[in-house]
Amino acid sequence: MNNFESTYAQLPESFYSVTPPTPVTVPKLLKWNSQLAEELGLKFESLVEKENIFSGNSPLNGTPIAQKYAGHQFGQFNPDLGDGRAHLLAEVISTKGERYDIALKGSGRTPYSRGGDGRAWLGPVLREYIVSEAMYNLGIPTTRALAIVSSGEPVYREAKMPGAIITRIAKSHIRIGTFQWFSATSDTSNLQTLLDYSIKRHYPDAKNTADFLRAVCLSQAELVAEWMRVGFIHGVMNTDNCLISGETIDYGPCAFMDEYSPSKVFSSIDNFGRYSFTNQSKIIIWNLAQLASALLLLHQDETNTLEEFQEIINETSEYMSQQNDIKFASKLGIDTPVQKDKHLISELMTILDEEKADFTNFFSTITHNDQPHKFMKNSPYLTWEKKWQNRIQNIPSAKETMRQANPSIIPRNHNIEKAIQSALSDNFEPFHTLNEALINPYSYKEKSDLLKAPKEDEKVSATFCGT
């Protein structure tokens, strides 16, 4: 018996709109994550039942809702957002007793669609499945993908595309933007209700607003440091894409870096590099400051709250910097970094930037003693390498630390694009092969083309949100 609940749908009506998914004509299950289904304790009678539920054709226990939220998008506040093409079907209690949302994306129009069709086409759905599951296997907090169902209906973007729906699993879909929605409307009663619900669901040890803010700040700082460790660029770090649970969400214009560049941007709409690789650690602090600002509405009469919140944000900024140092030091086998290691790291990153070195393959090379890249025989690198070897010579766990920090394989953009293009011709083999290869990213040892940096004509320079 599936253990479904709907606690979010029991909150006041201004949190969401009750709205069913739009049925589709010919649902067909393209991918089922059996491992995740098992973890969630989900059991279904038949393939047809899965196809009907995860296309939106049949209701799951509970009340299907579209959630309401606001958010800063590329720095501009939009007070009127919400799930424009997503439906929260229910919550499930996993085999470990943890609560998760089950939500459809691409499941049709809602009151928040703002003129959109509420649908998704197959390409972004495959991308989200590949990247979210890869992030999970990399050990990075993330929403996960349970199912892909094709709709049997076309979706019109730049051209006519096949439609699809993805089922997303998350600890919750509560965003910084959810708090901003109630703050922007000066709705202190519902803001307090949201805070109480969020504390109970995610941070039960938090005794007050400041404790909650601090907990969210630490989880987000740790998350972004993990992104940086593997060369991940989110691409759209708007406040409505920041979950208070500390999970990665929204795999639209995201990418893993090939050549290292601190200013690397992939998103086609990020014209000024707001969400570039190295800016991510600054932007998360900015986003968290917006959460603090929203929560201030609950403490207008308390003179010291502003100072307390400001101190939490300042502490988070320092913590973010420490986390980045720790993660990058681990990539070099240093488990307890000291002040001088900062220079060692920055010196290396300068060399990698100048040499346009492949980020993942370089760190994999020094981890596994693989064939060195050409630039590793040049004097700037050799000088740095000598300093590094001297630093780690008395650290017996150095290699093991590196093996846990440096993946051999990542979901490279050009391989994702190949999988999508092949799927559009009804060949899903590259999609399945790529997913399979990404299951054990730290111990992947095959000599596969999936490890190679893209050739010049394979490079993907821009990614899109898919709406």
C-alpha positions as a Python dict, from the first residue, in 0.01 Angstrom:
ca = {
    (1, 'M'): (0, 0, 0),
    (2, 'N'): (149, 335, -106),
    (3, 'N'): (182, 577, 182),
    (4, 'F'): (56, 908, 37),
    (5, 'E'): (-23, 1230, 223),
    (6, 'S'): (-82, 1595, 130),
    (7, 'T'): (23, 1816, 421),
    (8, 'Y'): (107, 2117, 200),
    (9, 'A'): (-243, 2105, 49),
    (10, 'Q'): (-380, 2138, 405),
    (11, 'L'): (-222, 2484, 439),
    (12, 'P'): (-436, 2795, 368),
    (13, 'E'): (-566, 2845, 13),
    (14, 'S'): (-332, 3138, -60),
    (15, 'F'): (-38, 2891, -68),
    (16, 'Y'): (-154, 2723, -389),
    (17, 'S'): (-435, 2661, -635),
    (18, 'V'): (-611, 2326, -653),
    (19, 'T'): (-576, 2238, -1019),
    (20, 'P'): (-562, 1902, -1196),
    (21, 'P'): (-301, 1817, -1460),
    (22, 'T'): (-423, 1832, -1819),
    (23, 'P'): (-477, 1479, -1956),
    (24, 'V'): (-274, 1365, -2258),
    (25, 'T'): (-378, 1147, -2551),
    (26, 'V'): (-124, 864, -2569),
    (27, 'P'): (92, 836, -2253),
    (28, 'K'): (394, 612, -2290),
    (29, 'L'): (646, 539, -2015),
    (30, 'L'): (995, 610, -2151),
    (31, 'K'): (1196, 579, -1829),
    (32, 'W'): (1119, 444, -1483),
    (33, 'N'): (1366, 489, -1197),
    (34, 'S'): (1308, 156, -1022),
    (35, 'Q'): (1582, 217, -764),
    (36, 'L'): (1423, 546, -655),
    (37, 'A'): (1075, 392, -658),
    (38, 'E'): (1201, 120, -424),
    (39, 'E'): (1355, 377, -186),
    (40, 'L'): (1023, 562, -178),
    (41, 'G'): (832, 237, -122),
    (42, 'L'): (622, 296, -434),
    (43, 'K'): (437, 1, -586),
    (44, 'F'): (204, 9, -885),
    (45, 'E'): (-6, -266, -1032),
    (46, 'S'): (84, -227, -1398),
    (47, 'L'): (263, -31, -1668),
    (48, 'V'): (-68, 127, -1766),
    (49, 'E'): (-120, 252, -1409),
    (50, 'K'): (224, 416, -1411),
    (51, 'E'): (159, 573, -1751),
    (52, 'N'): (-174, 716, -1643),
    (53, 'I'): (-55, 849, -1305),
    (54, 'F'): (273, 999, -1424),
    (55, 'S'): (123, 1159, -1732),
    (56, 'G'): (-139, 1331, -1516),
    (57, 'N'): (-427, 1129, -1663),
    (58, 'S'): (-520, 959, -1334),
    (59, 'P'): (-516, 1126, -993),
    (60, 'L'): (-280, 1007, -724),
    (61, 'N'): (-414, 1000, -367),
    (62, 'G'): (-433, 1357, -243),
    (63, 'T'): (-514, 1693, -396),
    (64, 'P'): (-318, 1803, -707),
    (65, 'I'): (-203, 2161, -657),
    (66, 'A'): (10, 2428, -824),
    (67, 'Q'): (220, 2613, -568),
    (68, 'K'): (230, 2991, -539),
    (69, 'Y'): (555, 3187, -502),
    (70, 'A'): (735, 3505, -605),
    (71, 'G'): (1105, 3555, -675),
    (72, 'H'): (1397, 3759, -800),
    (73, 'Q'): (1475, 3664, -1160),
    (74, 'F'): (1819, 3786, -1268),
    (75, 'G'): (1799, 4045, -990),
    (76, 'Q'): (1452, 4177, -1080),
    (77, 'F'): (1171, 4104, -837),
    (78, 'N'): (861, 3940, -982),
    (79, 'P'): (585, 3929, -719),
    (80, 'D'): (360, 3704, -921),
    (81, 'L'): (510, 3366, -1009),
    (82, 'G'): (408, 3009, -922),
    (83, 'D'): (402, 2667, -1084),
    (84, 'G'): (319, 2746, -1444),
    (85, 'R'): (365, 2389, -1572),
    (86, 'A'): (399, 2176, -1261),
    (87, 'H'): (158, 1993, -1034),
    (88, 'L'): (231, 1864, -685),
    (89, 'L'): (45, 1533, -676),
    (90, 'A'): (111, 1415, -322),
    (91, 'E'): (373, 1346, -57),
    (92, 'V'): (510, 1004, 18),
    (93, 'I'): (685, 868, 326),
    (94, 'S'): (994, 675, 214),
    (95, 'T'): (1113, 341, 350),
    (96, 'K'): (1344, 543, 579),
    (97, 'G'): (1055, 748, 714),
    (98, 'E'): (1141, 1064, 519),
    (99, 'R'): (879, 1283, 352),
    (100, 'Y'): (909, 1361, -21),
    (101, 'D'): (700, 1553, -273),
    (102, 'I'): (588, 1381, -591),
    (103, 'A'): (541, 1644, -862),
    (104, 'L'): (483, 1645, -1236),
    (105, 'K'): (654, 1896, -1464),
    (106, 'G'): (517, 1964, -1811),
    (107, 'S'): (173, 1854, -1697),
    (108, 'G'): (-36, 2139, -1835),
    (109, 'R'): (-162, 2487, -1763),
    (110, 'T'): (-224, 2625, -1414),
    (111, 'P'): (-349, 2963, -1289),
    (112, 'Y'): (20, 3068, -1290),
    (113, 'S'): (105, 2977, -1650),
    (114, 'R'): (114, 3345, -1757),
    (115, 'G'): (13, 3267, -2115),
    (116, 'G'): (231, 2955, -2147),
    (117, 'D'): (107, 2616, -2258),
    (118, 'G'): (215, 2442, -1937),
    (119, 'R'): (393, 2173, -2134),
    (120, 'A'): (752, 2051, -2173),
    (121, 'W'): (918, 1900, -2475),
    (122, 'L'): (1128, 1587, -2463),
    (123, 'G'): (1474, 1751, -2474),
    (124, 'P'): (1467, 1941, -2141),
    (125, 'V'): (1293, 1645, -1977),
    (126, 'L'): (1575, 1407, -2077),
    (127, 'R'): (1832, 1667, -1966),
    (128, 'E'): (1672, 1701, -1622),
    (129, 'Y'): (1662, 1324, -1578),
    (130, 'I'): (2029, 1281, -1675),
    (131, 'V'): (2166, 1571, -1473),
    (132, 'S'): (1955, 1534, -1158),
    (133, 'E'): (2037, 1163, -1129),
    (134, 'A'): (2404, 1235, -1204),
    (135, 'M'): (2407, 1493, -924),
    (136, 'Y'): (2258, 1238, -687),
    (137, 'N'): (2529, 986, -779),
    (138, 'L'): (2793, 1257, -731),
    (139, 'G'): (2668, 1290, -372),
    (140, 'I'): (2522, 1637, -419),
    (141, 'P'): (2180, 1724, -268),
    (142, 'T'): (1927, 1736, -550),
    (143, 'T'): (1573, 1681, -660),
    (144, 'R'): (1547, 1347, -836),
    (145, 'A'): (1372, 1203, -1139),
    (146, 'L'): (1128, 915, -1097),
    (147, 'A'): (970, 885, -1442),
    (148, 'I'): (954, 1018, -1796),
    (149, 'V'): (629, 979, -1987),
    (150, 'S'): (582, 1094, -2346),
    (151, 'S'): (249, 1267, -2402),
    (152, 'G'): (187, 1159, -2761),
    (153, 'E'): (118, 1525, -2836),
    (154, 'P'): (336, 1791, -3000),
    (155, 'V'): (475, 2093, -2817),
    (156, 'Y'): (551, 2406, -3017),
    (157, 'R'): (871, 2594, -2938),
    (158, 'E'): (1111, 2706, -3214),
    (159, 'A'): (971, 2406, -3398),
    (160, 'K'): (723, 2124, -3345),
    (161, 'M'): (863, 1894, -3071),
    (162, 'P'): (743, 1576, -2898),
    (163, 'G'): (585, 1646, -2560),
    (164, 'A'): (691, 1478, -2236),
    (165, 'I'): (631, 1493, -1861),
    (166, 'I'): (891, 1432, -1590),
    (167, 'T'): (812, 1328, -1234),
    (168, 'R'): (1028, 1517, -986),
    (169, 'I'): (1093, 1403, -629),
    (170, 'A'): (1199, 1661, -368),
    (171, 'K'): (1214, 1690, 9),
    (172, 'S'): (977, 1978, -62),
    (173, 'H'): (928, 2248, -323),
    (174, 'I'): (934, 2536, -72),
    (175, 'R'): (1152, 2812, -214),
    (176, 'I'): (1302, 3137, -94),
    (177, 'G'): (1045, 3283, -335),
    (178, 'T'): (763, 3120, -137),
    (179, 'F'): (861, 3334, 163),
    (180, 'Q'): (897, 3636, -66),
    (181, 'W'): (538, 3590, -189),
    (182, 'F'): (390, 3640, 157),
    (183, 'S'): (638, 3912, 246),
    (184, 'A'): (559, 4109, -71),
    (185, 'T'): (187, 4097, 13),
    (186, 'S'): (258, 4184, 382),
    (187, 'D'): (76, 3867, 483),
    (188, 'T'): (237, 3810, 822),
    (189, 'S'): (-13, 3546, 927),
    (190, 'N'): (61, 3314, 634),
    (191, 'L'): (430, 3399, 645),
    (192, 'Q'): (435, 3272, 1004),
    (193, 'T'): (238, 2963, 900),
    (194, 'L'): (493, 2894, 624),
    (195, 'L'): (782, 2939, 867),
    (196, 'D'): (626, 2703, 1124),
    (197, 'Y'): (553, 2443, 855),
    (198, 'S'): (906, 2471, 710),
    (199, 'I'): (1071, 2434, 1050),
    (200, 'K'): (861, 2129, 1134),
    (201, 'R'): (927, 1967, 796),
    (202, 'H'): (1295, 2051, 740),
    (203, 'Y'): (1469, 2195, 1046),
    (204, 'P'): (1290, 2064, 1356),
    (205, 'D'): (1581, 2166, 1582),
    (206, 'A'): (1529, 2535, 1496),
    (207, 'K'): (1379, 2713, 1797),
    (208, 'N'): (1311, 3048, 1628),
    (209, 'T'): (1335, 3245, 1302),
    (210, 'A'): (1708, 3311, 1339),
    (211, 'D'): (1780, 2939, 1388),
    (212, 'F'): (1580, 2862, 1075),
    (213, 'L'): (1757, 3128, 870),
    (214, 'R'): (2095, 3002, 984),
    (215, 'A'): (2008, 2641, 898),
    (216, 'V'): (1890, 2734, 546),
    (217, 'C'): (2200, 2949, 495),
    (218, 'L'): (2439, 2670, 592),
    (219, 'S'): (2264, 2411, 375),
    (220, 'Q'): (2268, 2642, 71),
    (221, 'A'): (2634, 2739, 120),
    (222, 'E'): (2732, 2372, 142),
    (223, 'L'): (2527, 2295, -168),
    (224, 'V'): (2687, 2564, -385),
    (225, 'A'): (3036, 2464, -267),
    (226, 'E'): (2955, 2112, -387),
    (227, 'W'): (2849, 2250, -727),
    (228, 'M'): (3182, 2430, -755),
    (229, 'R'): (3375, 2117, -662),
    (230, 'V'): (3247, 1932, -968),
    (231, 'G'): (3244, 2230, -1206),
    (232, 'F'): (2864, 2262, -1217),
    (233, 'I'): (2702, 2585, -1333),
    (234, 'H'): (2336, 2613, -1238),
    (235, 'G'): (2263, 2890, -1485),
    (236, 'V'): (1945, 3028, -1331),
    (237, 'M'): (1998, 3093, -959),
    (238, 'N'): (1682, 3297, -917),
    (239, 'T'): (1533, 3301, -567),
    (240, 'D'): (1238, 3096, -692),
    (241, 'N'): (1491, 2824, -783),
    (242, 'C'): (1644, 2804, -433),
    (243, 'L'): (1483, 2536, -217),
    (244, 'I'): (1505, 2589, 156),
    (245, 'S'): (1575, 2215, 190),
    (246, 'G'): (1919, 2272, 35),
    (247, 'E'): (1851, 2059, -275),
    (248, 'T'): (1943, 2154, -632),
    (249, 'I'): (1635, 2228, -842),
    (250, 'D'): (1568, 2340, -1200),
    (251, 'Y'): (1800, 2181, -1454),
    (252, 'G'): (1719, 2414, -1742),
    (253, 'P'): (2020, 2615, -1862),
    (254, 'C'): (2266, 2422, -1645),
    (255, 'A'): (2597, 2267, -1752),
    (256, 'F'): (2915, 2109, -1626),
    (257, 'M'): (3225, 2295, -1737),
    (258, 'D'): (3456, 2140, -1991),
    (259, 'E'): (3739, 2396, -2015),
    (260, 'Y'): (3797, 2570, -1685),
    (261, 'S'): (3704, 2937, -1688),
    (262, 'P'): (3598, 3123, -1372),
    (263, 'S'): (3367, 3349, -1574),
    (264, 'K'): (3203, 3062, -1766),
    (265, 'V'): (2835, 3114, -1849),
    (266, 'F'): (2608, 2875, -2038),
    (267, 'S'): (2259, 3018, -1997),
    (268, 'S'): (2143, 3181, -2319),
    (269, 'I'): (1966, 3457, -2123),
    (270, 'D'): (2250, 3540, -1879),
    (271, 'N'): (2383, 3831, -2081),
    (272, 'F'): (2594, 3985, -1805),
    (273, 'G'): (2736, 3676, -1636),
    (274, 'R'): (2530, 3717, -1320),
    (275, 'Y'): (2525, 3340, -1270),
    (276, 'S'): (2874, 3259, -1399),
    (277, 'F'): (3075, 2979, -1237),
    (278, 'T'): (3256, 3181, -969),
    (279, 'N'): (2968, 3425, -916),
    (280, 'Q'): (2756, 3140, -779),
    (281, 'S'): (2910, 3169, -433),
    (282, 'K'): (2829, 3543, -424),
    (283, 'I'): (2480, 3503, -566),
    (284, 'I'): (2375, 3247, -307),
    (285, 'I'): (2462, 3498, -34),
    (286, 'W'): (2254, 3761, -217),
    (287, 'N'): (1964, 3516, -243),
    (288, 'L'): (1985, 3429, 125),
    (289, 'A'): (1981, 3799, 210),
    (290, 'Q'): (1645, 3814, 28),
    (291, 'L'): (1517, 3533, 251),
    (292, 'A'): (1637, 3725, 557),
    (293, 'S'): (1462, 4036, 428),
    (294, 'A'): (1135, 3844, 383),
    (295, 'L'): (1156, 3698, 733),
    (296, 'L'): (1215, 4043, 885),
    (297, 'L'): (846, 4115, 835),
    (298, 'L'): (777, 3883, 1130),
    (299, 'H'): (1003, 4087, 1360),
    (300, 'Q'): (926, 4450, 1275),
    (301, 'D'): (898, 4553, 1638),
    (302, 'E'): (1225, 4391, 1748),
    (303, 'T'): (1517, 4631, 1722),
    (304, 'N'): (1798, 4376, 1731),
    (305, 'T'): (1661, 4133, 1469),
    (306, 'L'): (1801, 4320, 1168),
    (307, 'E'): (2150, 4313, 1322),
    (308, 'E'): (2112, 3944, 1411),
    (309, 'F'): (2003, 3852, 1057),
    (310, 'Q'): (2282, 4063, 908),
    (311, 'E'): (2532, 3878, 1125),
    (312, 'I'): (2395, 3542, 1003),
    (313, 'I'): (2439, 3652, 639),
    (314, 'N'): (2793, 3775, 712),
    (315, 'E'): (2876, 3445, 885),
    (316, 'T'): (2735, 3258, 585),
    (317, 'S'): (2959, 3454, 349),
    (318, 'E'): (3262, 3350, 553),
    (319, 'Y'): (3133, 2993, 573),
    (320, 'M'): (3083, 2986, 196),
    (321, 'S'): (3445, 3089, 147),
    (322, 'Q'): (3564, 2822, 392),
    (323, 'Q'): (3355, 2556, 220),
    (324, 'N'): (3503, 2646, -119),
    (325, 'D'): (3854, 2621, 27),
    (326, 'I'): (3774, 2284, 188),
    (327, 'K'): (3621, 2138, -130),
    (328, 'F'): (3903, 2250, -358),
    (329, 'A'): (4168, 2141, -109),
    (330, 'S'): (4006, 1795, -105),
    (331, 'K'): (4049, 1781, -482),
    (332, 'L'): (4423, 1805, -414),
    (333, 'G'): (4421, 1546, -135),
    (334, 'I'): (4436, 1800, 148),
    (335, 'D'): (4179, 1704, 412),
    (336, 'T'): (4251, 1989, 655),
    (337, 'P'): (4345, 2304, 460),
    (338, 'V'): (4549, 2581, 619),
    (339, 'Q'): (4585, 2945, 514),
    (340, 'K'): (4878, 2889, 274),
    (341, 'D'): (4673, 2630, 79),
    (342, 'K'): (4459, 2916, -57),
    (343, 'H'): (4756, 3035, -259),
    (344, 'L'): (4835, 2683, -378),
    (345, 'I'): (4477, 2644, -503),
    (346, 'S'): (4454, 2988, -668),
    (347, 'E'): (4789, 2935, -838),
    (348, 'L'): (4664, 2610, -990),
    (349, 'M'): (4332, 2760, -1102),
    (350, 'T'): (4520, 3041, -1278),
    (351, 'I'): (4726, 2782, -1467),
    (352, 'L'): (4414, 2584, -1560),
    (353, 'D'): (4243, 2902, -1680),
    (354, 'E'): (4542, 3010, -1891),
    (355, 'E'): (4581, 2662, -2040),
    (356, 'K'): (4207, 2621, -2104),
    (357, 'A'): (4245, 2284, -1930),
    (358, 'D'): (3953, 2045, -1901),
    (359, 'F'): (3834, 2081, -1540),
    (360, 'T'): (3716, 1724, -1475),
    (361, 'N'): (3985, 1546, -1675),
    (362, 'F'): (4269, 1740, -1514),
    (363, 'F'): (4165, 1645, -1160),
    (364, 'S'): (4090, 1289, -1269),
    (365, 'T'): (4438, 1271, -1423),
    (366, 'I'): (4621, 1374, -1106),
    (367, 'T'): (4396, 1144, -900),
    (368, 'H'): (4452, 829, -1104),
    (369, 'N'): (4802, 903, -1241),
    (370, 'D'): (4670, 892, -1595),
    (371, 'Q'): (4853, 1011, -1905),
    (372, 'P'): (4932, 1379, -1833),
    (373, 'H'): (4798, 1660, -2049),
    (374, 'K'): (5050, 1847, -2264),
    (375, 'F'): (5052, 2157, -2044),
    (376, 'M'): (5148, 1944, -1744),
    (377, 'K'): (5498, 1916, -1894),
    (378, 'N'): (5544, 2294, -1902),
    (379, 'S'): (5746, 2480, -1639),
    (380, 'P'): (5458, 2680, -1473),
    (381, 'Y'): (5273, 2358, -1398),
    (382, 'L'): (5586, 2163, -1301),
    (383, 'T'): (5682, 2438, -1056),
    (384, 'W'): (5335, 2425, -902),
    (385, 'E'): (5333, 2044, -896),
    (386, 'K'): (5653, 2036, -691),
    (387, 'K'): (5494, 2262, -426),
    (388, 'W'): (5182, 2044, -424),
    (389, 'Q'): (5376, 1717, -388),
    (390, 'N'): (5572, 1866, -98),
    (391, 'R'): (5243, 1970, 63),
    (392, 'I'): (5080, 1623, 48),
    (393, 'Q'): (5383, 1398, 98),
    (394, 'N'): (5300, 1349, 466),
    (395, 'I'): (4925, 1303, 418),
    (396, 'P'): (4869, 925, 394),
    (397, 'S'): (4501, 968, 302),
    (398, 'A'): (4569, 1214, 16),
    (399, 'K'): (4487, 979, -271),
    (400, 'E'): (4170, 848, -108),
    (401, 'T'): (4056, 1206, -38),
    (402, 'M'): (4112, 1288, -406),
    (403, 'R'): (3928, 978, -523),
    (404, 'Q'): (3622, 1087, -324),
    (405, 'A'): (3640, 1447, -450),
    (406, 'N'): (3722, 1406, -819),
    (407, 'P'): (3477, 1226, -1047),
    (408, 'S'): (3609, 1050, -1356),
    (409, 'I'): (3288, 1116, -1546),
    (410, 'I'): (3031, 1395, -1557),
    (411, 'P'): (2725, 1449, -1780),
    (412, 'R'): (2897, 1659, -2043),
    (413, 'N'): (2672, 1889, -2241),
    (414, 'H'): (2766, 1755, -2583),
    (415, 'N'): (2687, 1399, -2470),
    (416, 'I'): (2352, 1512, -2333),
    (417, 'E'): (2279, 1682, -2666),
    (418, 'K'): (2372, 1364, -2856),
    (419, 'A'): (2137, 1163, -2634),
    (420, 'I'): (1855, 1413, -2694),
    (421, 'Q'): (1906, 1426, -3071),
    (422, 'S'): (1915, 1047, -3088),
    (423, 'A'): (1595, 1022, -2879),
    (424, 'L'): (1422, 1259, -3120),
    (425, 'S'): (1488, 991, -3383),
    (426, 'D'): (1336, 736, -3143),
    (427, 'N'): (1672, 585, -3044),
    (428, 'F'): (1704, 601, -2664),
    (429, 'E'): (2018, 386, -2647),
    (430, 'P'): (2260, 682, -2597),
    (431, 'F'): (2031, 817, -2322),
    (432, 'H'): (2033, 484, -2137),
    (433, 'T'): (2409, 435, -2193),
    (434, 'L'): (2487, 780, -2051),
    (435, 'N'): (2267, 726, -1744),
    (436, 'E'): (2428, 389, -1680),
    (437, 'A'): (2780, 535, -1704),
    (438, 'L'): (2695, 808, -1452),
    (439, 'I'): (2585, 570, -1175),
    (440, 'N'): (2937, 536, -1022),
    (441, 'P'): (3112, 858, -1126),
    (442, 'Y'): (3407, 829, -886),
    (443, 'S'): (3496, 472, -978),
    (444, 'Y'): (3413, 473, -1348),
    (445, 'K'): (3714, 315, -1520),
    (446, 'E'): (3606, 240, -1875),
    (447, 'K'): (3799, 404, -2159),
    (448, 'S'): (3486, 557, -2302),
    (449, 'D'): (3423, 847, -2539),
    (450, 'L'): (3196, 978, -2262),
    (451, 'L'): (3510, 1085, -2072),
    (452, 'K'): (3648, 1296, -2353),
    (453, 'A'): (3623, 1672, -2377),
    (454, 'P'): (3415, 1785, -2674),
    (455, 'K'): (3578, 1845, -3010),
    (456, 'E'): (3553, 2199, -3143),
    (457, 'D'): (3243, 2121, -3349),
    (458, 'E'): (3076, 1939, -3055),
    (459, 'K'): (3103, 2224, -2802),
    (460, 'V'): (2776, 2351, -2655),
    (461, 'S'): (2812, 2719, -2576),
    (462, 'A'): (2453, 2804, -2478),
    (463, 'T'): (2179, 2622, -2289),
    (464, 'F'): (1810, 2706, -2261),
    (465, 'C'): (1543, 2680, -1996),
    (466, 'G'): (1302, 2486, -2220),
    (467, 'T'): (987, 2677, -2127),
}
